[in-house]
Protein backbone atom coordinates (compact mmCIF):
# COMPACT_ATOMS: atom_id res chain seq x y z
CA UNK A 1 0.00 0.00 0.00
CA UNK A 2 1.28 3.46 -0.92
CA UNK A 3 0.14 6.30 1.31
CA UNK A 4 0.10 10.05 0.73
CA UNK A 5 -0.76 12.47 3.52
CA UNK A 6 -1.53 16.14 3.01
CA UNK A 7 -1.67 18.87 5.64
CA UNK A 8 -0.61 22.38 6.59
CA UNK A 9 1.62 21.61 9.58
CA UNK A 10 5.03 20.78 8.12
CA UNK A 11 6.44 19.64 11.46
CA UNK A 12 3.69 17.10 12.05
CA UNK A 13 3.90 16.00 8.43
CA UNK A 14 7.60 15.19 8.76
CA UNK A 15 6.95 13.11 11.89
CA UNK A 16 4.02 11.29 10.27
CA UNK A 17 5.98 10.69 7.07
CA UNK A 18 8.66 8.82 9.00
CA UNK A 19 6.24 6.90 11.23
CA UNK A 20 3.88 5.85 8.44
CA UNK A 21 6.45 5.52 5.65
CA UNK A 22 4.26 7.85 3.62
CA UNK A 23 4.73 10.62 1.10
CA UNK A 24 3.92 13.88 2.90
CA UNK A 25 2.82 16.97 1.00
CA UNK A 26 2.32 20.38 2.59
CA UNK A 27 -0.78 22.09 1.24
CA UNK A 28 -3.74 24.18 2.39
CA UNK A 29 -7.03 22.53 1.37
CA UNK A 30 -8.73 25.91 1.26
CA UNK A 31 -6.48 26.87 -1.67
CA UNK A 32 -7.64 25.39 -5.02
CA UNK A 33 -4.22 25.82 -6.65
CA UNK A 34 -2.52 24.12 -3.71
CA UNK A 35 -4.86 21.14 -4.03
CA UNK A 36 -4.22 20.88 -7.77
CA UNK A 37 -0.47 20.93 -7.18
CA UNK A 38 -0.69 18.45 -4.27
CA UNK A 39 -2.77 16.03 -6.34
CA UNK A 40 -0.30 16.19 -9.20
CA UNK A 41 2.62 15.56 -6.83
CA UNK A 42 0.79 12.66 -5.17
CA UNK A 43 0.18 10.98 -8.52
CA UNK A 44 3.77 11.52 -9.63
CA UNK A 45 5.18 10.00 -6.43
CA UNK A 46 2.61 7.33 -5.55
CA UNK A 47 0.55 6.71 -8.66
CA UNK A 48 -3.21 7.18 -9.20
CA UNK A 49 -5.37 7.85 -6.14
CA UNK A 50 -7.63 4.86 -5.45
CA UNK A 51 -8.69 5.84 -1.92
CA UNK A 52 -9.39 9.40 -0.77
CA UNK A 53 -10.08 10.31 2.85
CA UNK A 54 -11.11 13.94 3.33
CA UNK A 55 -10.18 14.57 6.95
CA UNK A 56 -9.32 18.28 7.08
CA UNK A 57 -11.54 20.24 9.43
CA UNK A 58 -11.69 23.38 11.53
CA UNK A 59 -14.28 24.67 13.96
CA UNK A 60 -15.01 28.07 15.47
CA UNK A 61 -17.90 28.98 17.73
CA UNK A 62 -20.23 31.96 17.77
CA UNK A 63 -23.90 32.82 17.90
CA UNK A 64 -25.34 33.16 14.40
CA UNK A 65 -25.73 36.93 14.65
CA UNK A 66 -22.13 37.19 15.84
CA UNK A 67 -20.72 34.93 13.12
CA UNK A 68 -18.69 37.05 10.74
CA UNK A 69 -18.76 36.45 7.01
CA UNK A 70 -15.02 35.81 7.22
CA UNK A 71 -15.57 33.00 9.75
CA UNK A 72 -18.39 31.57 7.66
CA UNK A 73 -16.28 31.55 4.51
CA UNK A 74 -13.22 30.15 6.31
CA UNK A 75 -15.06 27.13 7.70
CA UNK A 76 -16.83 26.36 4.44
CA UNK A 77 -13.60 26.60 2.46
CA UNK A 78 -11.79 24.08 4.67
CA UNK A 79 -14.60 21.74 5.68
CA UNK A 80 -16.59 21.64 2.46
CA UNK A 81 -14.92 23.27 -0.53
CA UNK A 82 -11.60 21.51 0.14
CA UNK A 83 -13.34 18.12 0.12
CA UNK A 84 -15.22 19.05 -3.06
CA UNK A 85 -11.99 20.03 -4.82
CA UNK A 86 -10.23 16.81 -3.81
CA UNK A 87 -13.20 14.74 -5.00
CA UNK A 88 -13.23 16.66 -8.27
CA UNK A 89 -9.53 15.91 -8.74
CA UNK A 90 -9.63 12.15 -8.12
CA UNK A 91 -13.06 11.03 -9.33
CA UNK A 92 -12.31 11.01 -13.10
CA UNK A 93 -9.44 8.57 -12.61
CA UNK A 94 -11.47 6.34 -10.30
CA UNK A 95 -14.33 6.20 -12.78
CA UNK A 96 -11.95 5.40 -15.61
CA UNK A 97 -10.37 2.56 -13.60
CA UNK A 98 -13.81 1.36 -12.45
CA UNK A 99 -12.81 1.35 -8.77
CA UNK A 100 -12.42 3.87 -6.00
CA UNK A 101 -13.24 4.66 -2.40
CA UNK A 102 -13.97 8.11 -0.99
CA UNK A 103 -14.60 8.66 2.71
CA UNK A 104 -15.49 12.12 3.95
CA UNK A 105 -15.05 12.75 7.67
CA UNK A 106 -18.22 14.46 8.73
CA UNK A 107 -19.62 14.84 12.22
CA UNK A 108 -22.81 14.40 14.16
CA UNK A 109 -23.23 18.04 13.10
CA UNK A 110 -23.69 16.61 9.60
CA UNK A 111 -26.89 15.06 10.99
CA UNK A 112 -28.22 17.49 13.59
CA UNK A 113 -27.76 21.01 14.87
CA UNK A 114 -25.89 22.33 17.88
CA UNK A 115 -25.98 25.85 19.27
CA UNK A 116 -23.06 28.21 18.62
CA UNK A 117 -21.65 26.28 15.62
CA UNK A 118 -23.91 27.31 12.74
CA UNK A 119 -21.04 27.78 10.29
CA UNK A 120 -19.47 24.46 11.23
CA UNK A 121 -22.81 22.64 11.08
CA UNK A 122 -23.62 24.18 7.70
CA UNK A 123 -20.27 23.02 6.32
CA UNK A 124 -20.72 19.50 7.69
CA UNK A 125 -24.34 19.26 6.48
CA UNK A 126 -23.02 20.35 3.09
CA UNK A 127 -20.34 17.66 3.22
CA UNK A 128 -22.99 15.01 3.74
CA UNK A 129 -24.99 16.39 0.81
CA UNK A 130 -21.87 16.25 -1.35
CA UNK A 131 -21.29 12.66 -0.22
CA UNK A 132 -24.77 11.51 -1.16
CA UNK A 133 -24.93 13.30 -4.49
CA UNK A 134 -21.49 12.14 -5.61
CA UNK A 135 -22.31 8.58 -4.53
CA UNK A 136 -25.25 8.57 -6.95
CA UNK A 137 -23.12 9.94 -9.78
CA UNK A 138 -20.45 7.24 -9.56
CA UNK A 139 -22.46 4.28 -8.28
CA UNK A 140 -22.30 2.42 -11.62
CA UNK A 141 -18.52 2.84 -11.88
CA UNK A 142 -17.43 0.74 -8.90
CA UNK A 143 -16.76 3.83 -6.80
CA UNK A 144 -18.28 4.25 -3.34
CA UNK A 145 -18.61 7.52 -1.42
CA UNK A 146 -19.47 7.57 2.27
CA UNK A 147 -19.26 9.82 5.31
CA UNK A 148 -18.07 8.84 8.76
CA UNK A 149 -19.77 11.07 11.34
CA UNK A 150 -18.20 11.01 14.81
CA UNK A 151 -19.56 12.74 17.85
CA UNK A 152 -17.22 14.66 20.13
CA UNK A 153 -13.86 12.92 19.66
CA UNK A 154 -10.67 12.97 21.72
CA UNK A 155 -8.77 15.29 19.36
CA UNK A 156 -7.01 18.65 19.47
CA UNK A 157 -10.25 20.37 18.41
CA UNK A 158 -12.10 19.01 21.44
CA UNK A 159 -9.16 19.88 23.70
CA UNK A 160 -9.47 23.47 22.53
CA UNK A 161 -13.23 23.35 23.11
CA UNK A 162 -12.63 22.16 26.69
CA UNK A 163 -10.21 25.04 27.28
CA UNK A 164 -12.75 27.52 25.91
CA UNK A 165 -15.47 26.19 28.22
CA UNK A 166 -13.13 26.42 31.21
CA UNK A 167 -12.28 30.01 30.29
CA UNK A 168 -15.91 31.03 29.88
CA UNK A 169 -17.38 29.22 32.89
CA UNK A 170 -14.52 29.20 35.38
CA UNK A 171 -15.23 25.50 35.95
CA UNK A 172 -12.61 22.75 35.75
CA UNK A 173 -11.75 20.52 32.77
CA UNK A 174 -13.80 17.62 34.14
CA UNK A 175 -16.90 19.82 34.06
CA UNK A 176 -16.06 21.03 30.58
CA UNK A 177 -15.57 17.53 29.19
CA UNK A 178 -18.78 16.34 30.87
CA UNK A 179 -20.67 19.15 29.14
CA UNK A 180 -19.56 17.67 25.81
CA UNK A 181 -19.93 13.98 26.59
CA UNK A 182 -23.51 14.53 27.83
CA UNK A 183 -24.61 14.27 24.20
CA UNK A 184 -23.22 10.72 23.91
CA UNK A 185 -25.47 8.17 25.67
CA UNK A 186 -22.32 6.18 26.46
CA UNK A 187 -21.06 9.24 28.33
CA UNK A 188 -17.63 9.40 26.72
CA UNK A 189 -15.55 10.90 23.94
CA UNK A 190 -15.12 8.89 20.76
CA UNK A 191 -11.59 7.52 20.32
CA UNK A 192 -9.73 8.43 17.11
CA UNK A 193 -9.01 4.72 16.63
CA UNK A 194 -12.74 4.08 16.31
CA UNK A 195 -12.97 6.61 13.50
CA UNK A 196 -9.97 5.04 11.76
CA UNK A 197 -11.51 1.58 12.05
CA UNK A 198 -14.74 2.77 10.41
CA UNK A 199 -12.79 4.35 7.55
CA UNK A 200 -10.76 1.17 7.09
CA UNK A 201 -13.93 -0.95 6.90
CA UNK A 202 -15.36 1.30 4.19
CA UNK A 203 -12.29 0.94 1.96
CA UNK A 204 -11.66 -2.79 2.45
CA UNK A 205 -13.26 -5.66 0.50
CA UNK A 206 -16.69 -6.50 1.85
CA UNK A 207 -18.08 -2.98 1.88
CA UNK A 208 -18.83 -2.74 -1.84
CA UNK A 209 -22.57 -2.32 -1.31
CA UNK A 210 -22.18 0.54 1.17
CA UNK A 211 -22.37 3.93 -0.51
CA UNK A 212 -23.99 7.29 0.15
CA UNK A 213 -24.14 6.51 3.86
CA UNK A 214 -23.53 8.57 7.00
CA UNK A 215 -21.92 6.19 9.50
CA UNK A 216 -22.59 7.68 12.92
CA UNK A 217 -19.98 7.03 15.61
CA UNK A 218 -21.74 8.65 18.52
CA UNK A 219 -22.57 6.07 21.17
CA UNK A 220 -26.22 6.16 20.17
CA UNK A 221 -26.64 9.93 19.98
CA UNK A 222 -27.80 9.59 16.37
CA UNK A 223 -30.14 6.72 15.54
Helices and strands as residue ranges (DSSP letters): E 4-7, H 10-20, E 23-26, H 32-46, E 51-54, G 64-66, H 69-76, I 77-81, H 82-97, E 100-105, G 108-110, H 118-138, G 139-141, E 143-150, H 156-169, H 173-181, H 192-203, E 214-217
